[in-house]
Amino acid sequence: MSAPQSTSQPPSKGKVFVIRLGSTLALWAFITVGLLTGLDWLLLLMIALAGIGTSAEYFRLEARDTKARAYRWVGFGLCVVFWAVMAWQSIPQSVEPPWWLEAAFLAATVQAAFLPALAHSLEGRDTLVRIYFTIFGVIYTALMMGFLARILFMEQAASGSHLLLMAIMVTKFSDMGAYAFGSWFGKHKMIPHISPAKTWEGLSGAFTGAYVAMCSMMFIVPDKLAPLNWTSALILAPILCIAAVIGDLAESVLKRCHSIKDSGHKLPGIGGILDLTDSLLFTAPVCYFYLRVIGQA
């Protein structure tokens, strides 16, 4: 007997937009609490939890490969240790962690990724793919996300917490602008073989959202965003927008290659934690190095 067809209709784009906006605002509320209380350790804790959640969802992508289990646990364990060391190096004196941290973990990851292969028979290319998947996962979900913590504790910043909020707002407003414009006006597909929903109209919305967020921050707390001024801020906004779009598309590549729609279902209207942080993984290092360069100019 054939199964009855479902008569439930998918939610409208307007409803999905409202749900996504509500989820995003709730997350911003947590960040604002940390900002208003001036507790850098609380902000770092939020970043670390988001980073660990991102890592967990990334390594779960290979859950169907039972022989990758050991590699997944090695990679995820390294990510957890990374955030523990990041907190240990940053919180006591509220300083930016030393530069050796990422280099040390990159070296440790390359070495540790080969350990599971020593305990099992080799399977040619499959074994190499598992090793590469582990190394890339630590870089992609931990080391890239770690630049948000570096922005928070940046020495040249007037207020690292406000710069952190700026980076997150510009990134997520870019995401929301892309979704809104793409849903309402989208007609021309941008990269259909990777993400059929992405349109050129959505890209224009991404730039609009990025500028709205950046200008709002510059109007409200310009003195807190040093070393940014209006000129450098207006240059940074489209740069972060481009990085955000590429980060979103990069996760789409991962999901498409694993034949899944969302990385998880923890966040209503968004999907998983990786679906929320994908763009931040790309904008965080771009924003950090931009701020470092103009801060030394």
Backbone hydrogen bonds, N-H to C=O, Kabsch-Sander energy under -0.5 kcal/mol:
donor,donor_aa,acceptor,acceptor_aa,energy
16,V,12,S,-2.5
17,F,13,K,-2.5
18,V,14,G,-2.1
19,I,15,K,-2.5
20,R,16,V,-2.9
21,L,17,F,-2.6
22,G,18,V,-2.6
23,S,19,I,-2.5
24,T,20,R,-2.4
25,L,21,L,-2.8
26,A,22,G,-2.1
27,L,23,S,-1.8
28,W,24,T,-2.4
29,A,25,L,-2.0
30,F,26,A,-1.3
31,I,27,L,-1.6
32,T,28,W,-2.9
33,V,29,A,-2.0
34,G,30,F,-1.7
35,L,31,I,-2.2
36,L,32,T,-3.1
37,T,33,V,-2.1
38,G,34,G,-0.8
39,L,34,G,-1.2
40,D,38,G,-1.0
42,L,39,L,-0.5
43,L,39,L,-1.6
44,L,40,D,-2.6
45,L,41,W,-2.1
46,M,42,L,-2.1
47,I,43,L,-2.3
48,A,44,L,-3.0
49,L,45,L,-2.6
50,A,46,M,-2.3
51,G,47,I,-2.6
52,I,48,A,-2.9
53,G,49,L,-2.5
54,T,50,A,-2.3
55,S,51,G,-2.3
56,A,52,I,-2.6
57,E,53,G,-2.1
58,Y,54,T,-2.1
59,F,55,S,-2.6
60,R,56,A,-1.2
61,L,57,E,-0.6
61,L,58,Y,-1.5
62,E,59,F,-0.8
63,A,60,R,-2.0
65,D,62,E,-1.4
66,T,64,R,-1.2
68,A,65,D,-2.0
69,R,66,T,-1.1
72,R,68,A,-2.6
73,W,69,R,-2.2
74,V,70,A,-2.1
75,G,71,Y,-2.5
76,F,72,R,-2.7
77,G,73,W,-2.5
78,L,74,V,-2.1
79,C,75,G,-1.8
80,V,76,F,-2.1
81,V,77,G,-2.3
82,F,78,L,-2.3
83,W,79,C,-1.8
84,A,80,V,-1.8
85,V,81,V,-2.6
86,M,82,F,-2.5
87,A,83,W,-2.2
88,W,84,A,-2.2
89,Q,85,V,-2.3
90,S,86,M,-1.3
91,I,87,A,-2.3
94,S,90,S,-0.9
94,S,91,I,-0.6
95,V,90,S,-1.4
96,E,153,F,-0.6
101,L,98,P,-1.4
103,A,99,W,-0.9
104,A,100,W,-3.0
105,F,101,L,-2.2
106,L,102,E,-2.2
107,A,103,A,-2.2
108,A,104,A,-2.5
109,T,105,F,-2.3
110,V,106,L,-2.1
111,Q,107,A,-1.9
112,A,108,A,-3.0
113,A,109,T,-2.4
114,F,111,Q,-1.1
115,L,112,A,-1.3
118,L,114,F,-0.8
118,L,115,L,-1.3
119,A,115,L,-0.6
119,A,116,P,-1.0
120,H,116,P,-0.5
126,D,123,E,-1.4
127,T,124,G,-0.6
128,L,124,G,-1.6
129,V,125,R,-2.7
130,R,126,D,-1.9
131,I,127,T,-2.0
132,Y,128,L,-2.9
133,F,129,V,-2.7
134,T,130,R,-1.8
135,I,131,I,-2.2
136,F,132,Y,-2.9
137,G,133,F,-1.9
138,V,134,T,-1.7
139,I,135,I,-1.9
140,Y,136,F,-3.3
141,T,137,G,-2.5
142,A,138,V,-1.7
143,L,138,V,-2.1
144,M,139,I,-1.9
146,G,142,A,-2.0
147,F,144,M,-1.2
148,L,145,M,-1.9
149,A,145,M,-0.6
150,R,146,G,-1.6
151,I,147,F,-2.1
152,L,148,L,-1.9
153,F,149,A,-1.8
154,M,151,I,-1.2
157,A,154,M,-1.0
158,A,226,A,-2.2
159,S,224,K,-0.6
159,S,226,A,-0.5
163,L,159,S,-2.0
164,L,160,G,-2.3
165,L,161,S,-2.1
166,M,162,H,-2.4
167,A,163,L,-2.5
168,I,164,L,-2.2
169,M,165,L,-2.9
170,V,166,M,-2.8
171,T,167,A,-1.8
172,K,168,I,-2.8
173,F,169,M,-3.0
174,S,170,V,-1.7
175,D,171,T,-1.9
176,M,172,K,-2.8
177,G,173,F,-2.8
178,A,174,S,-2.2
179,Y,175,D,-2.2
180,A,176,M,-2.9
181,F,177,G,-2.6
182,G,178,A,-2.1
183,S,179,Y,-2.3
184,W,180,A,-2.5
185,F,181,F,-2.8
186,G,181,F,-0.8
186,G,182,G,-0.7
189,K,187,K,-0.7
190,M,198,K,-2.4
191,I,195,S,-0.5
194,I,191,I,-1.7
195,S,191,I,-2.7
198,K,195,S,-1.5
200,W,188,H,-2.3
203,L,199,T,-1.6
204,S,200,W,-1.7
205,G,201,E,-1.6
206,A,202,G,-1.9
207,F,203,L,-1.9
208,T,204,S,-2.0
209,G,205,G,-2.7
210,A,206,A,-2.2
211,Y,207,F,-2.2
212,V,208,T,-2.3
213,A,209,G,-2.3
214,M,210,A,-2.3
215,C,211,Y,-2.7
216,S,212,V,-2.0
217,M,213,A,-2.2
218,M,214,M,-2.4
219,F,215,C,-2.2
220,I,216,S,-2.2
221,V,217,M,-2.6
224,K,221,V,-0.9
225,L,221,V,-0.5
225,L,222,P,-1.1
226,A,223,D,-0.6
228,L,225,L,-2.7
233,A,229,N,-2.6
234,L,230,W,-2.3
235,I,231,T,-1.3
236,L,232,S,-2.1
237,A,233,A,-2.1
239,I,235,I,-1.1
240,L,236,L,-2.8
241,C,237,A,-2.0
242,I,238,P,-2.4
243,A,239,I,-2.2
244,A,240,L,-2.7
245,V,241,C,-2.4
246,I,242,I,-2.4
247,G,243,A,-2.5
248,D,244,A,-2.3
249,L,245,V,-2.4
250,A,246,I,-2.5
251,E,247,G,-1.8
252,S,248,D,-1.7
253,V,249,L,-1.9
254,L,250,A,-1.7
255,K,251,E,-2.8
256,R,252,S,-2.7
257,C,253,V,-2.4
258,H,254,L,-1.2
259,S,256,R,-0.8
260,I,255,K,-2.3
267,L,271,G,-3.0
270,I,267,L,-1.9
271,G,267,L,-2.8
272,G,270,I,-0.5
276,L,272,G,-0.9
276,L,273,I,-0.6
277,T,273,I,-2.3
278,D,274,L,-1.5
281,L,277,T,-2.1
282,F,278,D,-0.6
282,F,279,S,-0.9
283,T,279,S,-2.2
284,A,280,L,-2.5
286,V,282,F,-1.0
287,C,283,T,-3.1
288,Y,284,A,-2.4
289,F,285,P,-2.4
290,Y,286,V,-2.0
291,L,287,C,-2.4
292,R,288,Y,-2.3
293,V,289,F,-2.2
294,I,290,Y,-2.4
295,G,291,L,-1.8
296,Q,292,R,-1.0
296,Q,293,V,-0.6
297,A,293,V,-0.6
